[in-house]
Amino acid sequence: MSYHIEFSPRADRQFRKLARDIQIALKPAIESLASNPYPSKIKKLEENVFRLRKGDFRVVCEVQEKALIVIIIKIGHRKGVYRK
């Protein structure tokens, strides 16, 4: 059972603005969500919304169980990713 990874337009822009070395570090962590959307290092923020930590950067995602989709909502430095 494999999940499909989708980026929100906002998360896509945020990912593209990151430095190349940070993109390379985050990419395997994001891709691993397709096989296991609930790894041991994920933290629940709200109903179906989780945070994945990779160094100083955070990936906020929503898991839709019925549709087998993981939607990446936000990507950013830990300092500002939780702000609206």
MODELLER restraints for C-alpha pairs under 7 A, 6 or more apart:
rsr = mdl.restraints
at = mdl.atoms
rsr.add(forms.Gaussian(group=physical.xy_distance, feature=features.Distance(at['CA:2:A'], at['CA:34:A']), mean=5.63, stdev=0.5))
rsr.add(forms.Gaussian(group=physical.xy_distance, feature=features.Distance(at['CA:2:A'], at['CA:35:A']), mean=5.22, stdev=0.5))
rsr.add(forms.Gaussian(group=physical.xy_distance, feature=features.Distance(at['CA:3:A'], at['CA:34:A']), mean=4.47, stdev=0.5))
rsr.add(forms.Gaussian(group=physical.xy_distance, feature=features.Distance(at['CA:3:A'], at['CA:35:A']), mean=6.33, stdev=0.5))
rsr.add(forms.Gaussian(group=physical.xy_distance, feature=features.Distance(at['CA:3:A'], at['CA:68:A']), mean=4.75, stdev=0.5))
rsr.add(forms.Gaussian(group=physical.xy_distance, feature=features.Distance(at['CA:3:A'], at['CA:69:A']), mean=5.22, stdev=0.5))
rsr.add(forms.Gaussian(group=physical.xy_distance, feature=features.Distance(at['CA:3:A'], at['CA:70:A']), mean=6.55, stdev=0.5))
rsr.add(forms.Gaussian(group=physical.xy_distance, feature=features.Distance(at['CA:4:A'], at['CA:34:A']), mean=5.86, stdev=0.5))
rsr.add(forms.Gaussian(group=physical.xy_distance, feature=features.Distance(at['CA:4:A'], at['CA:68:A']), mean=6.33, stdev=0.5))
rsr.add(forms.Gaussian(group=physical.xy_distance, feature=features.Distance(at['CA:4:A'], at['CA:69:A']), mean=4.75, stdev=0.5))
rsr.add(forms.Gaussian(group=physical.xy_distance, feature=features.Distance(at['CA:4:A'], at['CA:70:A']), mean=6.08, stdev=0.5))
rsr.add(forms.Gaussian(group=physical.xy_distance, feature=features.Distance(at['CA:5:A'], at['CA:34:A']), mean=6.19, stdev=0.5))
rsr.add(forms.Gaussian(group=physical.xy_distance, feature=features.Distance(at['CA:5:A'], at['CA:69:A']), mean=6.02, stdev=0.5))
rsr.add(forms.Gaussian(group=physical.xy_distance, feature=features.Distance(at['CA:5:A'], at['CA:70:A']), mean=4.95, stdev=0.5))
rsr.add(forms.Gaussian(group=physical.xy_distance, feature=features.Distance(at['CA:5:A'], at['CA:71:A']), mean=6.02, stdev=0.5))
rsr.add(forms.Gaussian(group=physical.xy_distance, feature=features.Distance(at['CA:6:A'], at['CA:70:A']), mean=6.21, stdev=0.5))
rsr.add(forms.Gaussian(group=physical.xy_distance, feature=features.Distance(at['CA:6:A'], at['CA:71:A']), mean=4.78, stdev=0.5))
rsr.add(forms.Gaussian(group=physical.xy_distance, feature=features.Distance(at['CA:6:A'], at['CA:72:A']), mean=6.12, stdev=0.5))
rsr.add(forms.Gaussian(group=physical.xy_distance, feature=features.Distance(at['CA:7:A'], at['CA:71:A']), mean=5.62, stdev=0.5))
rsr.add(forms.Gaussian(group=physical.xy_distance, feature=features.Distance(at['CA:7:A'], at['CA:72:A']), mean=4.74, stdev=0.5))
rsr.add(forms.Gaussian(group=physical.xy_distance, feature=features.Distance(at['CA:7:A'], at['CA:73:A']), mean=6.64, stdev=0.5))
rsr.add(forms.Gaussian(group=physical.xy_distance, feature=features.Distance(at['CA:8:A'], at['CA:71:A']), mean=6.73, stdev=0.5))
rsr.add(forms.Gaussian(group=physical.xy_distance, feature=features.Distance(at['CA:8:A'], at['CA:72:A']), mean=6.04, stdev=0.5))
rsr.add(forms.Gaussian(group=physical.xy_distance, feature=features.Distance(at['CA:8:A'], at['CA:73:A']), mean=5.53, stdev=0.5))
rsr.add(forms.Gaussian(group=physical.xy_distance, feature=features.Distance(at['CA:10:A'], at['CA:74:A']), mean=6.77, stdev=0.5))
rsr.add(forms.Gaussian(group=physical.xy_distance, feature=features.Distance(at['CA:11:A'], at['CA:72:A']), mean=6.32, stdev=0.5))
rsr.add(forms.Gaussian(group=physical.xy_distance, feature=features.Distance(at['CA:11:A'], at['CA:73:A']), mean=5.48, stdev=0.5))
rsr.add(forms.Gaussian(group=physical.xy_distance, feature=features.Distance(at['CA:11:A'], at['CA:74:A']), mean=4.63, stdev=0.5))
rsr.add(forms.Gaussian(group=physical.xy_distance, feature=features.Distance(at['CA:11:A'], at['CA:75:A']), mean=5.69, stdev=0.5))
rsr.add(forms.Gaussian(group=physical.xy_distance, feature=features.Distance(at['CA:14:A'], at['CA:75:A']), mean=5.97, stdev=0.5))
rsr.add(forms.Gaussian(group=physical.xy_distance, feature=features.Distance(at['CA:14:A'], at['CA:76:A']), mean=6.89, stdev=0.5))
rsr.add(forms.Gaussian(group=physical.xy_distance, feature=features.Distance(at['CA:15:A'], at['CA:23:A']), mean=6.85, stdev=0.5))
rsr.add(forms.Gaussian(group=physical.xy_distance, feature=features.Distance(at['CA:15:A'], at['CA:75:A']), mean=6.30, stdev=0.5))
rsr.add(forms.Gaussian(group=physical.xy_distance, feature=features.Distance(at['CA:26:A'], at['CA:54:A']), mean=6.81, stdev=0.5))
rsr.add(forms.Gaussian(group=physical.xy_distance, feature=features.Distance(at['CA:41:A'], at['CA:52:A']), mean=6.54, stdev=0.5))
rsr.add(forms.Gaussian(group=physical.xy_distance, feature=features.Distance(at['CA:41:A'], at['CA:53:A']), mean=6.95, stdev=0.5))
rsr.add(forms.Gaussian(group=physical.xy_distance, feature=features.Distance(at['CA:42:A'], at['CA:50:A']), mean=6.45, stdev=0.5))
rsr.add(forms.Gaussian(group=physical.xy_distance, feature=features.Distance(at['CA:42:A'], at['CA:51:A']), mean=5.62, stdev=0.5))
rsr.add(forms.Gaussian(group=physical.xy_distance, feature=features.Distance(at['CA:42:A'], at['CA:52:A']), mean=4.79, stdev=0.5))
rsr.add(forms.Gaussian(group=physical.xy_distance, feature=features.Distance(at['CA:43:A'], at['CA:50:A']), mean=5.48, stdev=0.5))
rsr.add(forms.Gaussian(group=physical.xy_distance, feature=features.Distance(at['CA:43:A'], at['CA:51:A']), mean=5.17, stdev=0.5))
rsr.add(forms.Gaussian(group=physical.xy_distance, feature=features.Distance(at['CA:43:A'], at['CA:52:A']), mean=6.64, stdev=0.5))
rsr.add(forms.Gaussian(group=physical.xy_distance, feature=features.Distance(at['CA:44:A'], at['CA:50:A']), mean=4.42, stdev=0.5))
rsr.add(forms.Gaussian(group=physical.xy_distance, feature=features.Distance(at['CA:44:A'], at['CA:51:A']), mean=6.37, stdev=0.5))
rsr.add(forms.Gaussian(group=physical.xy_distance, feature=features.Distance(at['CA:45:A'], at['CA:51:A']), mean=6.68, stdev=0.5))
rsr.add(forms.Gaussian(group=physical.xy_distance, feature=features.Distance(at['CA:48:A'], at['CA:62:A']), mean=5.43, stdev=0.5))
rsr.add(forms.Gaussian(group=physical.xy_distance, feature=features.Distance(at['CA:48:A'], at['CA:63:A']), mean=5.44, stdev=0.5))
rsr.add(forms.Gaussian(group=physical.xy_distance, feature=features.Distance(at['CA:49:A'], at['CA:61:A']), mean=5.66, stdev=0.5))
rsr.add(forms.Gaussian(group=physical.xy_distance, feature=features.Distance(at['CA:49:A'], at['CA:62:A']), mean=4.40, stdev=0.5))
rsr.add(forms.Gaussian(group=physical.xy_distance, feature=features.Distance(at['CA:49:A'], at['CA:63:A']), mean=6.58, stdev=0.5))
rsr.add(forms.Gaussian(group=physical.xy_distance, feature=features.Distance(at['CA:50:A'], at['CA:60:A']), mean=5.72, stdev=0.5))
rsr.add(forms.Gaussian(group=physical.xy_distance, feature=features.Distance(at['CA:50:A'], at['CA:61:A']), mean=5.38, stdev=0.5))
rsr.add(forms.Gaussian(group=physical.xy_distance, feature=features.Distance(at['CA:50:A'], at['CA:62:A']), mean=6.22, stdev=0.5))
rsr.add(forms.Gaussian(group=physical.xy_distance, feature=features.Distance(at['CA:51:A'], at['CA:58:A']), mean=6.51, stdev=0.5))
rsr.add(forms.Gaussian(group=physical.xy_distance, feature=features.Distance(at['CA:51:A'], at['CA:59:A']), mean=5.67, stdev=0.5))
rsr.add(forms.Gaussian(group=physical.xy_distance, feature=features.Distance(at['CA:51:A'], at['CA:60:A']), mean=4.53, stdev=0.5))
rsr.add(forms.Gaussian(group=physical.xy_distance, feature=features.Distance(at['CA:51:A'], at['CA:61:A']), mean=6.37, stdev=0.5))
rsr.add(forms.Gaussian(group=physical.xy_distance, feature=features.Distance(at['CA:52:A'], at['CA:58:A']), mean=5.68, stdev=0.5))
rsr.add(forms.Gaussian(group=physical.xy_distance, feature=features.Distance(at['CA:52:A'], at['CA:59:A']), mean=5.04, stdev=0.5))
rsr.add(forms.Gaussian(group=physical.xy_distance, feature=features.Distance(at['CA:52:A'], at['CA:60:A']), mean=6.37, stdev=0.5))
rsr.add(forms.Gaussian(group=physical.xy_distance, feature=features.Distance(at['CA:53:A'], at['CA:59:A']), mean=6.55, stdev=0.5))
rsr.add(forms.Gaussian(group=physical.xy_distance, feature=features.Distance(at['CA:56:A'], at['CA:77:A']), mean=5.83, stdev=0.5))
rsr.add(forms.Gaussian(group=physical.xy_distance, feature=features.Distance(at['CA:56:A'], at['CA:78:A']), mean=5.63, stdev=0.5))
rsr.add(forms.Gaussian(group=physical.xy_distance, feature=features.Distance(at['CA:57:A'], at['CA:76:A']), mean=5.45, stdev=0.5))
rsr.add(forms.Gaussian(group=physical.xy_distance, feature=features.Distance(at['CA:57:A'], at['CA:77:A']), mean=4.34, stdev=0.5))
rsr.add(forms.Gaussian(group=physical.xy_distance, feature=features.Distance(at['CA:57:A'], at['CA:78:A']), mean=5.27, stdev=0.5))
rsr.add(forms.Gaussian(group=physical.xy_distance, feature=features.Distance(at['CA:58:A'], at['CA:75:A']), mean=5.77, stdev=0.5))
rsr.add(forms.Gaussian(group=physical.xy_distance, feature=features.Distance(at['CA:58:A'], at['CA:76:A']), mean=5.59, stdev=0.5))
rsr.add(forms.Gaussian(group=physical.xy_distance, feature=features.Distance(at['CA:58:A'], at['CA:77:A']), mean=6.15, stdev=0.5))
rsr.add(forms.Gaussian(group=physical.xy_distance, feature=features.Distance(at['CA:58:A'], at['CA:78:A']), mean=5.80, stdev=0.5))
rsr.add(forms.Gaussian(group=physical.xy_distance, feature=features.Distance(at['CA:58:A'], at['CA:81:A']), mean=6.94, stdev=0.5))
rsr.add(forms.Gaussian(group=physical.xy_distance, feature=features.Distance(at['CA:59:A'], at['CA:72:A']), mean=6.99, stdev=0.5))
rsr.add(forms.Gaussian(group=physical.xy_distance, feature=features.Distance(at['CA:59:A'], at['CA:74:A']), mean=5.93, stdev=0.5))
rsr.add(forms.Gaussian(group=physical.xy_distance, feature=features.Distance(at['CA:59:A'], at['CA:75:A']), mean=4.65, stdev=0.5))
rsr.add(forms.Gaussian(group=physical.xy_distance, feature=features.Distance(at['CA:59:A'], at['CA:76:A']), mean=6.87, stdev=0.5))
rsr.add(forms.Gaussian(group=physical.xy_distance, feature=features.Distance(at['CA:60:A'], at['CA:72:A']), mean=6.07, stdev=0.5))
rsr.add(forms.Gaussian(group=physical.xy_distance, feature=features.Distance(at['CA:60:A'], at['CA:73:A']), mean=5.51, stdev=0.5))
rsr.add(forms.Gaussian(group=physical.xy_distance, feature=features.Distance(at['CA:60:A'], at['CA:74:A']), mean=5.08, stdev=0.5))
rsr.add(forms.Gaussian(group=physical.xy_distance, feature=features.Distance(at['CA:60:A'], at['CA:75:A']), mean=6.34, stdev=0.5))
rsr.add(forms.Gaussian(group=physical.xy_distance, feature=features.Distance(at['CA:61:A'], at['CA:70:A']), mean=6.55, stdev=0.5))
rsr.add(forms.Gaussian(group=physical.xy_distance, feature=features.Distance(at['CA:61:A'], at['CA:71:A']), mean=5.41, stdev=0.5))
rsr.add(forms.Gaussian(group=physical.xy_distance, feature=features.Distance(at['CA:61:A'], at['CA:72:A']), mean=4.29, stdev=0.5))
rsr.add(forms.Gaussian(group=physical.xy_distance, feature=features.Distance(at['CA:61:A'], at['CA:73:A']), mean=5.13, stdev=0.5))
rsr.add(forms.Gaussian(group=physical.xy_distance, feature=features.Distance(at['CA:62:A'], at['CA:70:A']), mean=5.71, stdev=0.5))
rsr.add(forms.Gaussian(group=physical.xy_distance, feature=features.Distance(at['CA:62:A'], at['CA:71:A']), mean=5.12, stdev=0.5))
rsr.add(forms.Gaussian(group=physical.xy_distance, feature=features.Distance(at['CA:62:A'], at['CA:72:A']), mean=6.50, stdev=0.5))
rsr.add(forms.Gaussian(group=physical.xy_distance, feature=features.Distance(at['CA:62:A'], at['CA:73:A']), mean=6.94, stdev=0.5))
rsr.add(forms.Gaussian(group=physical.xy_distance, feature=features.Distance(at['CA:63:A'], at['CA:69:A']), mean=6.09, stdev=0.5))
rsr.add(forms.Gaussian(group=physical.xy_distance, feature=features.Distance(at['CA:63:A'], at['CA:70:A']), mean=4.59, stdev=0.5))
rsr.add(forms.Gaussian(group=physical.xy_distance, feature=features.Distance(at['CA:63:A'], at['CA:71:A']), mean=6.45, stdev=0.5))
rsr.add(forms.Gaussian(group=physical.xy_distance, feature=features.Distance(at['CA:64:A'], at['CA:70:A']), mean=6.21, stdev=0.5))
rsr.add(forms.Gaussian(group=physical.xy_distance, feature=features.Distance(at['CA:74:A'], at['CA:81:A']), mean=6.91, stdev=0.5))
rsr.add(forms.Gaussian(group=physical.xy_distance, feature=features.Distance(at['CA:75:A'], at['CA:81:A']), mean=6.64, stdev=0.5))
